[in-house]
Amino acid sequence: MSKKPVKDVFGFWQIKGAELSGKYEIPVIHGTSKIPDSLTLFTNCENEENPQTRAIHFFQLDENFINCLESETKLTKKLETFRKFQSVISPDYSVYRDMSFAQQIYQVYKSRAVGNFLMQNGIKVIPNVRWGDERTYEFAFEGIDKWGVVAVGVQGAYRDKENTEYFEQGFYKMLDVLEPETILCYGNLSDALKAECEYRKINIKQYPTEISKVDWKCSSFQQELGLFE
C-alpha cells in the first residue's frame, strides 16, 4: 500500500538539497562575494527602481517577513522580485537572550534554511550573522563559509552597556571563527571594532539604517515599516 502524500508543514521545502553543518545540522549557505552598493528593506523591495546593484535586507521586526518566508507559495512568488537584485541578505530572525536555548537555535536555523532555499533557486545570498550570549557561539556561525562576505545588523547593539558587551564579545568571536574577508554592517560599528577589523585586514562596508534616514521621532513611520533601532 502506497503512502499518501503528506502536506509539508515542517518547512522541509526550505532545506531541499541542503548541506547540513555541525551538531545542530544547520543548513549551509555558500555566499556571494559581490558587494552591494546599497541596501533595500524587504518591505520596500517591490518598489525599488534600481535593484541591480542593491541587496535586499531583513533588518526589521520579524513579524514583517515571517508570513512570506515561511510559506512556500508566497516565497516562491517573491523569487521573481528577488532575482532583480544583485543579492539577498539572509533573514535577520531575532535571537533574544531571554528566549529558550531551543528557540535561539531554531531562529538561526530558519535564517540559514531560507538562505538555502534562495540559493537553490539561483539567488545570490549574503549570510547574515546573529548571536545572543556566549552559549549561542556553538551554532551561531554554523552554515557559513570561512573567508567570505557576511552581514551583521548593528542596530540596537549599542542601546545600553549590557547589549554592547554581548554584541562586541560575539563580534570578536565571529572574527575568530569565520575570519571573514568583508563584513557588511547595517548601522555603524564602534571605533574599537573598526580598529580590530583594520588590524585583521578585514574590509568593512557600513550602510545607513532606515531610521537614520528619517526623523527617529516619527514613530508612525517606524511602525509602518516595522523598524527598530
PERA-V254764 format. One record per residue. RES is the residue in one letter. PSI is psi in whole degrees, 0 to 359 (NA if undefined). Layout:
((RES | PSI) (RES | PSI))
This chain:
((M | 125) (S | 150) (K | 132) (K | 141) (P | 139) (V | 135) (K | 133) (D | 98) (V | 5) (F | 358) (G | 22) (F | 332) (W | 334) (Q | 334) (I | 18) (K | 125) (G | 8) (A | 145) (E | 147) (L | 142) (S | 137) (G | 181) (K | 323) (Y | 7) (E | 58) (I | 132) (P | 144) (V | 138) (I | 123) (H | 102) (G | 162) (T | 156) (S | 358) (K | 136) (I | 120) (P | 147) (D | 325) (S | 173) (L | 152) (T | 130) (L | 137) (F | 316) (T | 332) (N | 2) (C | 332) (E | 338) (N | 4) (E | 126) (E | 336) (N | 73) (P | 349) (Q | 329) (T | 20) (R | 158) (A | 143) (I | 139) (H | 162) (F | 35) (F | 71) (Q | 180) (L | 139) (D | 325) (E | 343) (N | 351) (F | 346) (I | 325) (N | 326) (C | 312) (L | 337) (E | 12) (S | 118) (E | 319) (T | 311) (K | 318) (L | 322) (T | 319) (K | 331) (K | 345) (L | 323) (E | 318) (T | 315) (F | 325) (R | 344) (K | 341) (F | 158) (Q | 320) (S | 174) (V | 129) (I | 131) (S | 150) (P | 144) (D | 68) (Y | 135) (S | 138) (V | 93) (Y | 141) (R | 336) (D | 5) (M | 159) (S | 157) (F | 319) (A | 320) (Q | 319) (Q | 319) (I | 315) (Y | 325) (Q | 317) (V | 318) (Y | 312) (K | 322) (S | 315) (R | 324) (A | 315) (V | 318) (G | 320) (N | 316) (F | 316) (L | 315) (M | 317) (Q | 340) (N | 23) (G | 10) (I | 133) (K | 127) (V | 141) (I | 119) (P | 132) (N | 138) (V | 128) (R | 131) (W | 171) (G | 246) (D | 187) (E | 339) (R | 330) (T | 352) (Y | 338) (E | 350) (F | 343) (A | 336) (F | 6) (E | 152) (G | 14) (I | 131) (D | 143) (K | 156) (W | 28) (G | 202) (V | 130) (V | 163) (A | 148) (V | 132) (G | 119) (V | 343) (Q | 132) (G | 345) (A | 331) (Y | 28) (R | 323) (D | 175) (K | 317) (E | 312) (N | 320) (T | 316) (E | 314) (Y | 320) (F | 312) (E | 324) (Q | 316) (G | 325) (F | 313) (Y | 319) (K | 320) (M | 316) (L | 319) (D | 317) (V | 311) (L | 335) (E | 55) (P | 151) (E | 320) (T | 140) (I | 123) (L | 121) (C | 121) (Y | 95) (G | 181) (N | 130) (L | 160) (S | 160) (D | 325) (A | 317) (L | 324) (K | 317) (A | 321) (E | 319) (C | 320) (E | 318) (Y | 322) (R | 3) (K | 42) (I | 129) (N | 143) (I | 135) (K | 121) (Q | 141) (Y | 142) (P | 144) (T | 161) (E | 321) (I | 326) (S | 344) (K | 345) (V | 177) (D | 117) (W | 343) (K | 349) (C | 78) (S | 329) (S | 323) (F | 317) (Q | 316) (Q | 323) (E | 319) (L | 354) (G | 43) (L | 160) (F | 157) (E | NA))
